[in-house]
Each structure stands twice: as structure tokens, then as C-alpha cells.
Amino acid sequence: MFGLNARAARQHQDSFLRYLEDLPRPEFTPDLWLLEQKKAHLFFIHDDMAQLQPFHDLVKAGSLSGFYPMNYGYTAKKFTFVKKNLGLKSFPIALDLPFEDREKLPQYMSNEHRIRGEIYAIRPRQIVELDNHRQNGVQFQRIRVNINIGFRKLMRHSITSSTGKKYSEYNLTKEEMISQEMCMYVGRRDYWMDQLESGFFDFQPIDIIEEDRVWINKYYQYSRIR
């Protein structure tokens, strides 16, 4: 009887150890203990992990909204935004560079605009996978930024016609904007600056979109295909 209980305990322990081995390792997530204090964290995704991009499954697996983003937004801060050209493995890099660094770079690398991206709520354990992909603390840094989100209110008006019939009429108000803090991956200057300056590595510009809107008129939008 005691032998059976001991064997079952060892099997349970072995099963639990295998479970721990299968969990993503937090090598690039030193703040996992802090992240796990919440059910999910808002993330601004603007790169090769966005919808229809090759690594979107990393986001989808831990997103509270699944495949689809909760909303779209634009960085309140302006960034330099370039694409590292690696063929099918290409990815964009958002950089927050001081003026003296941008002076050393070609014009398309020194421009600064807001970035359009997708907003997700992601579970803490999946953030480990995202940090591994972006090599948080080495190639990129997961930081908190303010994201501007545009919205319009739907107004309903009750109208009575000349015949006494009542009906409702709906109208959208002018676009307004709110700002929300969330996580975003930004390229680390110490890792990328020498590559940008050398000209040896292949970098390309990212599309700039222009719109006639009150609070934004130019912004970057990454697309894998130019």
C-alpha cells in the first residue's frame, strides 16, 4: 500500500517537473513576478507580431481577444521607424534616438513620426514568449508608452414626423481622442546604432501614411510587403 502511494507521488512529481520544463523560460523577462500580479497587460503591437504578420500567433495565443485586436492606436510620442531587411524574416525597429544620433543617419532613418499599431490585452505567461522573440533587454526594450486612440460617439435623436410617427435618427460626433498607457517594444540604441551608422546592414524605410485628421496627419504603418 505504502509502495503504491510512493510510486504515485513520484509519478505526480515527474509530471509536474515536465510541466515546468515546458513552460517558457523567463530569460528575457526579469519582471515576470510583477507581470503575474495582473490577469493581462495592454500591449501596442506594431511589428512582425501584428495581425497577418508571420509571428502573430505569439500574440494570439495569449490575447484576451484572440486573433483580433481590441482596437487600433497611434503612439503619442514620435519615433524613428526603419525595417531591417532579412527577406521573409524582415522586421521593423522603432527607435527613440536623440537629435545628435539622428544627425549621423540618412534622412529616412532620422525622420520621426507617430506609429500606428494594434492593441491587445495579453496574459503574463505569454509575455515571456514575446520577450523571447524580441530579446527584451538585448535587442529591444519593453517600455510603457502612451497610445492615442481615436473614437466617435454614436448619438441618437428621437424625432416625431408631421404625421405623429416617432422614429430615431443616429449620427456620429466629431472624432475625439483618448490616451492610454501600455507596453511597446522599442529598439535599444546600444544594440542598433552602430549597425544603422555603418551602412553595411540592409535597412529600408517604412511607409508614411498621410490623413487629414485633427490630431494626426502623418504616421508610420509597417507592412511586410512594400
C-alpha positions in Angstrom: 0.0 0.0 0.0 2.7 2.4 1.0 4.7 1.4 -2.1 1.8 2.3 -4.4 1.4 5.7 -2.7 5.1 6.4 -3.0 5.1 5.4 -6.7 2.0 7.6 -7.4 3.8 10.5 -5.6 6.9 10.1 -7.8 4.8 10.0 -10.9 3.0 13.1 -9.9 6.3 14.8 -9.2 7.7 13.8 -12.5 4.6 15.0 -14.3 4.9 18.4 -12.5 8.6 18.7 -13.4 7.8 18.0 -17.1 5.1 20.7 -16.9 7.6 23.2 -15.5 10.1 22.3 -18.3 7.5 23.0 -20.9 6.8 26.5 -19.6 8.5 29.4 -21.5 11.7 30.3 -19.7 11.8 33.9 -18.4 15.4 34.6 -19.6 14.3 38.0 -21.1 11.5 38.7 -18.5 13.1 39.6 -15.2 9.9 41.3 -14.1 7.6 38.2 -14.6 6.8 38.2 -10.9 5.4 41.7 -11.3 3.5 41.0 -14.5 1.8 38.0 -12.9 0.1 40.2 -10.4 -2.4 41.1 -13.1 -4.6 38.9 -15.4 -3.4 40.7 -18.5 -1.5 43.7 -19.8 -2.3 46.1 -22.6 0.2 45.8 -25.5 0.8 48.0 -28.5 1.8 45.7 -31.4 3.3 47.4 -34.5 5.7 44.9 -35.9 6.0 41.3 -37.2 3.7 40.1 -34.4 0.7 42.2 -35.7 -2.3 40.7 -37.4 -1.5 38.9 -40.7 2.2 39.1 -39.9 4.4 36.0 -39.6 4.6 35.9 -35.8 1.0 36.9 -34.9 0.5 33.5 -33.3 2.7 34.7 -30.4 0.2 37.4 -29.7 -3.0 35.4 -30.5 -2.0 32.6 -28.1 -2.2 34.9 -25.1 -4.6 37.6 -26.2 -7.9 38.0 -24.4 -9.5 39.0 -27.7 -7.8 36.2 -29.7 -6.9 36.8 -33.3 -8.4 40.3 -33.5 -7.1 43.4 -31.8 -9.2 45.2 -29.2 -8.6 48.5 -31.0 -6.0 50.4 -33.1 -3.9 53.3 -31.9 -1.0 55.7 -32.5 2.0 56.4 -30.4 1.7 59.8 -28.6 5.5 60.1 -29.0 7.2 60.3 -32.4 9.8 57.6 -33.2 12.3 56.8 -35.9 11.0 53.7 -37.6 13.0 51.5 -40.0 12.9 48.0 -41.4 15.7 45.6 -41.1 15.6 43.7 -44.4 16.0 40.0 -44.0 13.7 38.8 -46.8 10.9 36.8 -45.3 12.3 37.3 -41.8 12.3 41.2 -42.1 11.1 43.2 -39.1 10.7 46.8 -38.2 12.5 48.7 -35.4 11.1 51.7 -33.5 13.9 53.8 -32.1 13.9 56.8 -29.7 17.1 58.5 -30.7 18.5 61.8 -29.5 19.0 64.6 -32.1 22.8 64.1 -32.2 22.4 60.5 -33.2 19.8 61.2 -35.9 22.1 63.8 -37.4 24.5 61.0 -38.3 22.0 58.9 -40.2 20.4 59.1 -43.7 17.3 61.2 -43.9 14.8 58.3 -44.0 16.4 57.0 -40.8 16.3 60.3 -39.0 12.6 61.2 -39.7 10.3 60.9 -36.7 6.6 60.3 -36.9 3.9 58.5 -34.8 3.4 54.8 -35.4 0.1 53.1 -36.0 -0.4 49.7 -34.4 -2.8 47.2 -32.8 -3.9 47.0 -29.1 -4.2 43.7 -27.3 -4.6 42.5 -23.7 -2.0 39.8 -23.2 -1.7 37.3 -20.4 1.6 37.4 -18.3 2.9 34.0 -19.3 2.6 34.8 -23.0 4.6 38.0 -22.5 7.5 35.7 -21.8 7.2 34.4 -25.4 7.0 37.9 -26.7 10.1 39.0 -24.7 12.0 35.9 -26.0 11.1 36.8 -29.6 12.1 40.5 -29.2 15.1 39.6 -26.9 13.9 42.1 -24.3 16.8 43.8 -22.7 19.2 42.9 -25.5 17.9 43.9 -29.0 14.7 45.6 -27.8 13.3 47.1 -24.6 9.8 46.6 -23.4 8.7 50.0 -22.2 5.5 51.8 -21.3 4.2 54.4 -23.7 1.1 56.5 -24.1 -1.1 55.4 -27.1 -3.7 57.7 -28.6 -6.9 56.1 -29.6 -9.5 57.8 -31.8 -13.2 57.3 -31.3 -16.6 58.8 -32.2 -19.8 58.8 -30.1 -23.0 57.5 -31.6 -25.8 59.9 -30.8 -29.5 59.0 -31.0 -32.2 61.6 -31.6 -35.9 60.9 -31.3 -37.9 62.6 -34.0 -41.6 63.0 -34.5 -42.8 63.4 -38.1 -45.6 65.7 -39.2 -47.9 62.7 -39.1 -47.1 62.0 -35.5 -44.9 58.9 -36.2 -41.9 58.6 -33.9 -38.6 57.3 -35.1 -34.9 57.5 -34.2 -32.1 59.1 -36.1 -28.4 58.3 -35.4 -25.4 60.5 -36.0 -21.7 60.2 -35.3 -20.0 63.0 -33.5 -16.6 64.5 -34.5 -13.7 62.3 -33.8 -12.2 62.6 -30.3 -9.1 61.1 -28.8 -8.1 59.4 -25.5 -4.7 58.4 -24.4 -3.8 55.1 -22.6 -0.5 53.8 -21.3 0.6 50.3 -22.4 3.6 48.2 -23.3 5.6 48.5 -26.5 8.9 47.1 -27.8 11.5 49.8 -28.8 14.9 49.1 -30.2 17.8 49.6 -27.9 20.2 52.3 -29.0 23.3 50.4 -27.8 22.4 47.4 -30.0 21.3 49.1 -33.2 23.1 52.5 -33.5 26.4 51.1 -34.9 24.5 49.0 -37.5 22.5 52.0 -38.6 25.6 54.2 -38.9 27.8 51.6 -40.7 25.6 51.2 -43.8 26.8 47.6 -44.1 23.5 46.2 -42.9 20.4 46.5 -45.1 17.8 48.8 -43.7 14.8 50.2 -45.6 12.3 53.0 -45.0 8.7 52.2 -43.8 5.6 53.6 -45.4 4.4 57.0 -44.1 0.6 57.5 -44.4 -1.0 60.9 -44.6 -4.5 61.6 -43.4 -6.5 64.8 -42.9 -7.4 64.4 -39.3 -7.4 66.9 -36.4 -4.9 65.1 -34.1 -2.8 63.2 -36.6 -1.8 63.7 -40.2 1.3 61.6 -40.7 2.2 58.3 -39.3 4.2 55.1 -39.9 2.5 51.9 -40.7 4.5 48.7 -41.1 3.8 46.3 -43.9 5.8 43.3 -44.8 5.3 43.9 -48.5 6.3 47.3 -50.0 
